[in-house]
Amino acid sequence: MGKPDAEGHGLPDLPPEWGRVVVPDDASALATEAAQIRRELRRTAGPPGGHRALALPLLVLLVAVLTTLAGLLAVTWPRANRGTDRPTPAPYAPPATLAGRALPALDLVDAGQSPVPLRGLLPAMIILVDGCPCPDRVAEAAAAAPGGVAVVTVAGGRTVTAQPPAGRDVQALADPAGGLRSFLGQPARPGTATALLVDRTGVVTRVLPELGPVDAYRGDLTALAR
């Protein structure tokens, strides 16, 4: 089976508290002691896969923290610039393709609410006064208009708000359906009158987004009489 090494021949000096050391002839005789030692080592090291079981909750927690931080940054950063980055309003401009188009067959109304076909007044300078009556600008246009060219003011709604200047041949109408403003494609602007120059065939020759001094359009107005 084995023999005691009482004299310690063939072995290094061992602590005396170990007592007698017996070296078996067959290593399988130590299988019981080896199994016990392995059990103690496993118990000391903890259950298998313990580190992997702990890593999964930590990974979930890390992802949750990163997601929360990203959401906070996305919410707070735009607010820092919201007060300074304001969009610049686009300048007023009529549709570029309006000149050369035919004026639609619109029926407007006069002060007595009688229908007036707009195309029956051509050639004409049509001034939309739903944003501004602008009597001085209307009077200048009427004075510069050659014979045979009508000057027509058009108010919004059913009420004819702009009265013709004294001594001027101006026809005041209203547009209950808003068809002329819709054709223009731009809303009324306070303090601004818009004008259309339309020849005798019903074709728009020029659009004046903001009616100004007569010298700016005198040549186009005179050309309507040809």
C-alpha positions as protocol buffer text, in pm:
chain_id: "A"
residue {
  index: 1
  type: MET
  ca { x: 0 y: 0 z: 0 }
}
residue {
  index: 2
  type: GLY
  ca { x: 253 y: 257 z: 111 }
}
residue {
  index: 3
  type: LYS
  ca { x: 529 y: 309 z: 348 }
}
residue {
  index: 4
  type: PRO
  ca { x: 583 y: 575 z: 605 }
}
residue {
  index: 5
  type: ASP
  ca { x: 874 y: 805 z: 552 }
}
residue {
  index: 6
  type: ALA
  ca { x: 981 y: 818 z: 910 }
}
residue {
  index: 7
  type: GLU
  ca { x: 1333 y: 919 z: 830 }
}
residue {
  index: 8
  type: GLY
  ca { x: 1231 y: 1157 z: 550 }
}
residue {
  index: 9
  type: HIS
  ca { x: 1458 y: 993 z: 290 }
}
residue {
  index: 10
  type: GLY
  ca { x: 1379 y: 1124 z: -61 }
}
residue {
  index: 11
  type: LEU
  ca { x: 1156 y: 1410 z: 61 }
}
residue {
  index: 12
  type: PRO
  ca { x: 1245 y: 1763 z: 157 }
}
residue {
  index: 13
  type: ASP
  ca { x: 1212 y: 1876 z: 517 }
}
residue {
  index: 14
  type: LEU
  ca { x: 843 y: 1907 z: 602 }
}
residue {
  index: 15
  type: PRO
  ca { x: 681 y: 2100 z: 884 }
}
residue {
  index: 16
  type: PRO
  ca { x: 664 y: 1887 z: 1199 }
}
residue {
  index: 17
  type: GLU
  ca { x: 295 y: 1970 z: 1245 }
}
residue {
  index: 18
  type: TRP
  ca { x: 214 y: 1769 z: 933 }
}
residue {
  index: 19
  type: GLY
  ca { x: 297 y: 1453 z: 1128 }
}
residue {
  index: 20
  type: ARG
  ca { x: 390 y: 1142 z: 946 }
}
residue {
  index: 21
  type: VAL
  ca { x: 367 y: 1157 z: 570 }
}
residue {
  index: 22
  type: VAL
  ca { x: 274 y: 835 z: 395 }
}
residue {
  index: 23
  type: VAL
  ca { x: 352 y: 814 z: 23 }
}
residue {
  index: 24
  type: PRO
  ca { x: 124 y: 554 z: -141 }
}
residue {
  index: 25
  type: ASP
  ca { x: 256 y: 319 z: -407 }
}
residue {
  index: 26
  type: ASP
  ca { x: -61 y: 373 z: -618 }
}
residue {
  index: 27
  type: ALA
  ca { x: -170 y: 735 z: -691 }
}
residue {
  index: 28
  type: SER
  ca { x: -535 y: 625 z: -712 }
}
residue {
  index: 29
  type: ALA
  ca { x: -532 y: 586 z: -337 }
}
residue {
  index: 30
  type: LEU
  ca { x: -543 y: 968 z: -318 }
}
residue {
  index: 31
  type: ALA
  ca { x: -861 y: 1001 z: -530 }
}
residue {
  index: 32
  type: THR
  ca { x: -1085 y: 1057 z: -226 }
}
residue {
  index: 33
  type: GLU
  ca { x: -865 y: 1336 z: -88 }
}
residue {
  index: 34
  type: ALA
  ca { x: -837 y: 1495 z: -436 }
}
residue {
  index: 35
  type: ALA
  ca { x: -1215 y: 1498 z: -484 }
}
residue {
  index: 36
  type: GLN
  ca { x: -1261 y: 1662 z: -145 }
}
residue {
  index: 37
  type: ILE
  ca { x: -1005 y: 1930 z: -228 }
}
residue {
  index: 38
  type: ARG
  ca { x: -1177 y: 2004 z: -562 }
}
residue {
  index: 39
  type: ARG
  ca { x: -1513 y: 2044 z: -388 }
}
residue {
  index: 40
  type: GLU
  ca { x: -1364 y: 2291 z: -143 }
}
residue {
  index: 41
  type: LEU
  ca { x: -1203 y: 2489 z: -423 }
}
residue {
  index: 42
  type: ARG
  ca { x: -1531 y: 2511 z: -618 }
}
residue {
  index: 43
  type: ARG
  ca { x: -1715 y: 2621 z: -305 }
}
residue {
  index: 44
  type: THR
  ca { x: -1455 y: 2893 z: -242 }
}
residue {
  index: 45
  type: ALA
  ca { x: -1461 y: 3018 z: -604 }
}
residue {
  index: 46
  type: GLY
  ca { x: -1843 y: 3042 z: -617 }
}
residue {
  index: 47
  type: PRO
  ca { x: -2095 y: 2890 z: -859 }
}
residue {
  index: 48
  type: PRO
  ca { x: -1991 y: 2841 z: -1226 }
}
residue {
  index: 49
  type: GLY
  ca { x: -2087 y: 3127 z: -1454 }
}
residue {
  index: 50
  type: GLY
  ca { x: -2125 y: 3370 z: -1165 }
}
residue {
  index: 51
  type: HIS
  ca { x: -1929 y: 3639 z: -1341 }
}
residue {
  index: 52
  type: ARG
  ca { x: -2139 y: 3603 z: -1656 }
}
residue {
  index: 53
  type: ALA
  ca { x: -2461 y: 3623 z: -1455 }
}
residue {
  index: 54
  type: LEU
  ca { x: -2343 y: 3948 z: -1297 }
}
residue {
  index: 55
  type: ALA
  ca { x: -2224 y: 4100 z: -1627 }
}
residue {
  index: 56
  type: LEU
  ca { x: -2570 y: 4090 z: -1790 }
}
residue {
  index: 57
  type: PRO
  ca { x: -2746 y: 4320 z: -1536 }
}
residue {
  index: 58
  type: LEU
  ca { x: -2450 y: 4557 z: -1548 }
}
residue {
  index: 59
  type: LEU
  ca { x: -2475 y: 4576 z: -1927 }
}
residue {
  index: 60
  type: VAL
  ca { x: -2849 y: 4649 z: -1913 }
}
residue {
  index: 61
  type: LEU
  ca { x: -2790 y: 4922 z: -1654 }
}
residue {
  index: 62
  type: LEU
  ca { x: -2518 y: 5082 z: -1868 }
}
residue {
  index: 63
  type: VAL
  ca { x: -2742 y: 5090 z: -2176 }
}
residue {
  index: 64
  type: ALA
  ca { x: -3025 y: 5249 z: -1975 }
}
residue {
  index: 65
  type: VAL
  ca { x: -2796 y: 5522 z: -1841 }
}
residue {
  index: 66
  type: LEU
  ca { x: -2659 y: 5603 z: -2187 }
}
residue {
  index: 67
  type: THR
  ca { x: -3010 y: 5617 z: -2336 }
}
residue {
  index: 68
  type: THR
  ca { x: -3126 y: 5856 z: -2063 }
}
residue {
  index: 69
  type: LEU
  ca { x: -2827 y: 6087 z: -2116 }
}
residue {
  index: 70
  type: ALA
  ca { x: -2883 y: 6092 z: -2492 }
}
residue {
  index: 71
  type: GLY
  ca { x: -3249 y: 6186 z: -2443 }
}
residue {
  index: 72
  type: LEU
  ca { x: -3160 y: 6470 z: -2207 }
}
residue {
  index: 73
  type: LEU
  ca { x: -2905 y: 6610 z: -2452 }
}
residue {
  index: 74
  type: ALA
  ca { x: -3153 y: 6594 z: -2740 }
}
residue {
  index: 75
  type: VAL
  ca { x: -3411 y: 6789 z: -2536 }
}
residue {
  index: 76
  type: THR
  ca { x: -3184 y: 7057 z: -2387 }
}
residue {
  index: 77
  type: TRP
  ca { x: -2957 y: 7147 z: -2678 }
}
residue {
  index: 78
  type: PRO
  ca { x: -3225 y: 7285 z: -2918 }
}
residue {
  index: 79
  type: ARG
  ca { x: -3365 y: 7504 z: -2640 }
}
residue {
  index: 80
  type: ALA
  ca { x: -3034 y: 7683 z: -2602 }
}
residue {
  index: 81
  type: ASN
  ca { x: -3058 y: 7823 z: -2955 }
}
residue {
  index: 82
  type: ARG
  ca { x: -3435 y: 7852 z: -2984 }
}
residue {
  index: 83
  type: GLY
  ca { x: -3438 y: 8217 z: -2875 }
}
residue {
  index: 84
  type: THR
  ca { x: -3170 y: 8332 z: -3122 }
}
residue {
  index: 85
  type: ASP
  ca { x: -3219 y: 8125 z: -3436 }
}
residue {
  index: 86
  type: ARG
  ca { x: -3533 y: 8280 z: -3581 }
}
residue {
  index: 87
  type: PRO
  ca { x: -3625 y: 8216 z: -3943 }
}
residue {
  index: 88
  type: THR
  ca { x: -3596 y: 8514 z: -4172 }
}
residue {
  index: 89
  type: PRO
  ca { x: -3932 y: 8593 z: -4333 }
}
residue {
  index: 90
  type: ALA
  ca { x: -3931 y: 8557 z: -4708 }
}
residue {
  index: 91
  type: PRO
  ca { x: -3975 y: 8883 z: -4901 }
}
residue {
  index: 92
  type: TYR
  ca { x: -4311 y: 8945 z: -5062 }
}
residue {
  index: 93
  type: ALA
  ca { x: -4316 y: 8858 z: -5431 }
}
residue {
  index: 94
  type: PRO
  ca { x: -4596 y: 8765 z: -5671 }
}
residue {
  index: 95
  type: PRO
  ca { x: -4571 y: 8441 z: -5867 }
}
residue {
  index: 96
  type: ALA
  ca { x: -4305 y: 8474 z: -6134 }
}
residue {
  index: 97
  type: THR
  ca { x: -4536 y: 8322 z: -6396 }
}
residue {
  index: 98
  type: LEU
  ca { x: -4829 y: 8559 z: -6335 }
}
residue {
  index: 99
  type: ALA
  ca { x: -4724 y: 8805 z: -6607 }
}
residue {
  index: 100
  type: GLY
  ca { x: -4841 y: 8671 z: -6940 }
}
residue {
  index: 101
  type: ARG
  ca { x: -5128 y: 8476 z: -6792 }
}
residue {
  index: 102
  type: ALA
  ca { x: -5491 y: 8544 z: -6874 }
}
residue {
  index: 103
  type: LEU
  ca { x: -5704 y: 8724 z: -6619 }
}
residue {
  index: 104
  type: PRO
  ca { x: -5983 y: 8490 z: -6502 }
}
residue {
  index: 105
  type: ALA
  ca { x: -6344 y: 8578 z: -6583 }
}
residue {
  index: 106
  type: LEU
  ca { x: -6444 y: 8716 z: -6243 }
}
residue {
  index: 107
  type: ASP
  ca { x: -6771 y: 8882 z: -6151 }
}
residue {
  index: 108
  type: LEU
  ca { x: -6720 y: 9153 z: -5890 }
}
residue {
  index: 109
  type: VAL
  ca { x: -6986 y: 9378 z: -5733 }
}
residue {
  index: 110
  type: ASP
  ca { x: -7027 y: 9755 z: -5723 }
}
residue {
  index: 111
  type: ALA
  ca { x: -7153 y: 9970 z: -5434 }
}
residue {
  index: 112
  type: GLY
  ca { x: -7512 y: 9861 z: -5512 }
}
residue {
  index: 113
  type: GLN
  ca { x: -7412 y: 9493 z: -5508 }
}
residue {
  index: 114
  type: SER
  ca { x: -7475 y: 9462 z: -5881 }
}
residue {
  index: 115
  type: PRO
  ca { x: -7243 y: 9217 z: -6059 }
}
residue {
  index: 116
  type: VAL
  ca { x: -6972 y: 9365 z: -6279 }
}
residue {
  index: 117
  type: PRO
  ca { x: -6771 y: 9137 z: -6512 }
}
residue {
  index: 118
  type: LEU
  ca { x: -6409 y: 9235 z: -6457 }
}
residue {
  index: 119
  type: ARG
  ca { x: -6299 y: 9141 z: -6808 }
}
residue {
  index: 120
  type: GLY
  ca { x: -6558 y: 9381 z: -6946 }
}
residue {
  index: 121
  type: LEU
  ca { x: -6352 y: 9675 z: -6813 }
}
residue {
  index: 122
  type: LEU
  ca { x: -6030 y: 9599 z: -7001 }
}
residue {
  index: 123
  type: PRO
  ca { x: -5776 y: 9733 z: -7067 }
}
residue {
  index: 124
  type: ALA
  ca { x: -5736 y: 9834 z: -6705 }
}
residue {
  index: 125
  type: MET
  ca { x: -5509 y: 9895 z: -6411 }
}
residue {
  index: 126
  type: ILE
  ca { x: -5666 y: 9694 z: -6130 }
}
residue {
  index: 127
  type: ILE
  ca { x: -5564 y: 9804 z: -5780 }
}
residue {
  index: 128
  type: LEU
  ca { x: -5634 y: 9573 z: -5486 }
}
residue {
  index: 129
  type: VAL
  ca { x: -5710 y: 9795 z: -5187 }
}
residue {
  index: 130
  type: ASP
  ca { x: -5792 y: 9523 z: -4933 }
}
residue {
  index: 131
  type: GLY
  ca { x: -5461 y: 9597 z: -4756 }
}
residue {
  index: 132
  type: CYS
  ca { x: -5464 y: 9975 z: -4794 }
}
residue {
  index: 133
  type: PRO
  ca { x: -5707 y: 10226 z: -4954 }
}
residue {
  index: 134
  type: CYS
  ca { x: -5402 y: 10436 z: -5051 }
}
residue {
  index: 135
  type: PRO
  ca { x: -5611 y: 10720 z: -5203 }
}
residue {
  index: 136
  type: ASP
  ca { x: -5303 y: 10920 z: -5307 }
}
residue {
  index: 137
  type: ARG
  ca { x: -5160 y: 10628 z: -5507 }
}
residue {
  index: 138
  type: VAL
  ca { x: -5499 y: 10561 z: -5667 }
}
residue {
  index: 139
  type: ALA
  ca { x: -5536 y: 10928 z: -5763 }
}
residue {
  index: 140
  type: GLU
  ca { x: -5188 y: 10929 z: -5922 }
}
residue {
  index: 141
  type: ALA
  ca { x: -5272 y: 10618 z: -6127 }
}
residue {
  index: 142
  type: ALA
  ca { x: -5602 y: 10766 z: -6242 }
}
residue {
  index: 143
  type: ALA
  ca { x: -5431 y: 11090 z: -6348 }
}
residue {
  index: 144
  type: ALA
  ca { x: -5162 y: 10903 z: -6545 }
}
residue {
  index: 145
  type: ALA
  ca { x: -5396 y: 10655 z: -6716 }
}
residue {
  index: 146
  type: PRO
  ca { x: -5439 y: 10732 z: -7089 }
}
residue {
  index: 147
  type: GLY
  ca { x: -5782 y: 10751 z: -7249 }
}
residue {
  index: 148
  type: GLY
  ca { x: -5951 y: 10418 z: -7287 }
}
residue {
  index: 149
  type: VAL
  ca { x: -5764 y: 10257 z: -6993 }
}
residue {
  index: 150
  type: ALA
  ca { x: -5979 y: 10204 z: -6684 }
}
residue {
  index: 151
  type: VAL
  ca { x: -5854 y: 10230 z: -6326 }
}
residue {
  index: 152
  type: VAL
  ca { x: -6040 y: 9987 z: -6100 }
}
residue {
  index: 153
  type: THR
  ca { x: -6007 y: 9951 z: -5724 }
}
residue {
  index: 154
  type: VAL
  ca { x: -6104 y: 9617 z: -5570 }
}
residue {
  index: 155
  type: ALA
  ca { x: -6183 y: 9576 z: -5200 }
}
residue {
  index: 156
  type: GLY
  ca { x: -6220 y: 9249 z: -5013 }
}
residue {
  index: 157
  type: GLY
  ca { x: -6560 y: 9122 z: -4902 }
}
residue {
  index: 158
  type: ARG
  ca { x: -6889 y: 9264 z: -5033 }
}
residue {
  index: 159
  type: THR
  ca { x: -6843 y: 9623 z: -4921 }
}
residue {
  index: 160
  type: VAL
  ca { x: -6689 y: 9879 z: -5154 }
}
residue {
  index: 161
  type: THR
  ca { x: -6460 y: 10055 z: -4906 }
}
residue {
  index: 162
  type: ALA
  ca { x: -6248 y: 10275 z: -5134 }
}
residue {
  index: 163
  type: GLN
  ca { x: -6430 y: 10572 z: -5281 }
}
residue {
  index: 164
  type: PRO
  ca { x: -6309 y: 10713 z: -5614 }
}
residue {
  index: 165
  type: PRO
  ca { x: -6101 y: 11031 z: -5580 }
}
residue {
  index: 166
  type: ALA
  ca { x: -6289 y: 11347 z: -5663 }
}
residue {
  index: 167
  type: GLY
  ca { x: -6272 y: 11431 z: -6031 }
}
residue {
  index: 168
  type: ARG
  ca { x: -6106 y: 11101 z: -6123 }
}
residue {
  index: 169
  type: ASP
  ca { x: -6250 y: 10828 z: -6342 }
}
residue {
  index: 170
  type: VAL
  ca { x: -6206 y: 10534 z: -6108 }
}
residue {
  index: 171
  type: GLN
  ca { x: -6447 y: 10243 z: -6071 }
}
residue {
  index: 172
  type: ALA
  ca { x: -6468 y: 10102 z: -5719 }
}
residue {
  index: 173
  type: LEU
  ca { x: -6566 y: 9738 z: -5685 }
}
residue {
  index: 174
  type: ALA
  ca { x: -6557 y: 9461 z: -5426 }
}
residue {
  index: 175
  type: ASP
  ca { x: -6459 y: 9094 z: -5455 }
}
residue {
  index: 176
  type: PRO
  ca { x: -6687 y: 8885 z: -5227 }
}
residue {
  index: 177
  type: ALA
  ca { x: -6541 y: 8552 z: -5336 }
}
residue {
  index: 178
  type: GLY
  ca { x: -6179 y: 8666 z: -5314 }
}
residue {
  index: 179
  type: GLY
  ca { x: -6112 y: 8535 z: -5665 }
}
residue {
  index: 180
  type: LEU
  ca { x: -5873 y: 8813 z: -5764 }
}
residue {
  index: 181
  type: ARG
  ca { x: -5661 y: 8778 z: -5452 }
}
residue {
  index: 182
  type: SER
  ca { x: -5654 y: 8402 z: -5505 }
}
residue {
  index: 183
  type: PHE
  ca { x: -5540 y: 8453 z: -5863 }
}
residue {
  index: 184
  type: LEU
  ca { x: -5260 y: 8677 z: -5739 }
}
residue {
  index: 185
  type: GLY
  ca { x: -5148 y: 8404 z: -5499 }
}
residue {
  index: 186
  type: GLN
  ca { x: -5043 y: 8638 z: -5219 }
}
residue {
  index: 187
  type: PRO
  ca { x: -5226 y: 8756 z: -4905 }
}
residue {
  index: 188
  type: ALA
  ca { x: -5310 y: 9120 z: -4847 }
}
residue {
  index: 189
  type: ARG
  ca { x: -5048 y: 9318 z: -4655 }
}
residue {
  index: 190
  type: PRO
  ca { x: -5150 y: 9604 z: -4425 }
}
residue {
  index: 191
  type: GLY
  ca { x: -5047 y: 9942 z: -4561 }
}
residue {
  index: 192
  type: THR
  ca { x: -4982 y: 9808 z: -4911 }
}
residue {
  index: 193
  type: ALA
  ca { x: -5187 y: 9819 z: -5231 }
}
residue {
  index: 194
  type: THR
  ca { x: -5112 y: 9575 z: -5513 }
}
residue {
  index: 195
  type: ALA
  ca { x: -5186 y: 9644 z: -5880 }
}
residue {
  index: 196
  type: LEU
  ca { x: -5228 y: 9440 z: -6198 }
}
residue {
  index: 197
  type: LEU
  ca { x: -5191 y: 9585 z: -6546 }
}
residue {
  index: 198
  type: VAL
  ca { x: -5409 y: 9392 z: -6793 }
}
residue {
  index: 199
  type: ASP
  ca { x: -5428 y: 9458 z: -7167 }
}
residue {
  index: 200
  type: ARG
  ca { x: -5742 y: 9455 z: -7384 }
}
residue {
  index: 201
  type: THR
  ca { x: -5701 y: 9082 z: -7463 }
}
residue {
  index: 202
  type: GLY
  ca { x: -5715 y: 8995 z: -7093 }
}
residue {
  index: 203
  type: VAL
  ca { x: -5343 y: 8915 z: -7052 }
}
residue {
  index: 204
  type: VAL
  ca { x: -5159 y: 9039 z: -6742 }
}
residue {
  index: 205
  type: THR
  ca { x: -4867 y: 9252 z: -6861 }
}
residue {
  index: 206
  type: ARG
  ca { x: -4724 y: 9350 z: -6521 }
}
residue {
  index: 207
  type: VAL
  ca { x: -4775 y: 9297 z: -6149 }
}
residue {
  index: 208
  type: LEU
  ca { x: -4690 y: 9570 z: -5899 }
}
residue {
  index: 209
  type: PRO
  ca { x: -4662 y: 9397 z: -5557 }
}
residue {
  index: 210
  type: GLU
  ca { x: -4645 y: 9736 z: -5384 }
}
residue {
  index: 211
  type: LEU
  ca { x: -4799 y: 10025 z: -5569 }
}
residue {
  index: 212
  type: GLY
  ca { x: -4552 y: 10312 z: -5560 }
}
residue {
  index: 213
  type: PRO
  ca { x: -4488 y: 10634 z: -5751 }
}
residue {
  index: 214
  type: VAL
  ca { x: -4639 y: 10652 z: -6098 }
}
residue {
  index: 215
  type: ASP
  ca { x: -4300 y: 10693 z: -6263 }
}
residue {
  index: 216
  type: ALA
  ca { x: -4226 y: 10329 z: -6180 }
}
residue {
  index: 217
  type: TYR
  ca { x: -4499 y: 10200 z: -6410 }
}
residue {
  index: 218
  type: ARG
  ca { x: -4596 y: 10493 z: -6638 }
}
residue {
  index: 219
  type: GLY
  ca { x: -4459 y: 10326 z: -6952 }
}
residue {
  index: 220
  type: ASP
  ca { x: -4651 y: 10000 z: -6889 }
}
residue {
  index: 221
  type: LEU
  ca { x: -4970 y: 10194 z: -6815 }
}
residue {
  index: 222
  type: THR
  ca { x: -4940 y: 10391 z: -7137 }
}
residue {
  index: 223
  type: ALA
  ca { x: -4879 y: 10073 z: -7335 }
}
residue {
  index: 224
  type: LEU
  ca { x: -5223 y: 9940 z: -7235 }
}
residue {
  index: 225
  type: ALA
  ca { x: -5388 y: 10196 z: -7467 }
}
residue {
  index: 226
  type: ARG
  ca { x: -5226 y: 10053 z: -7780 }
}
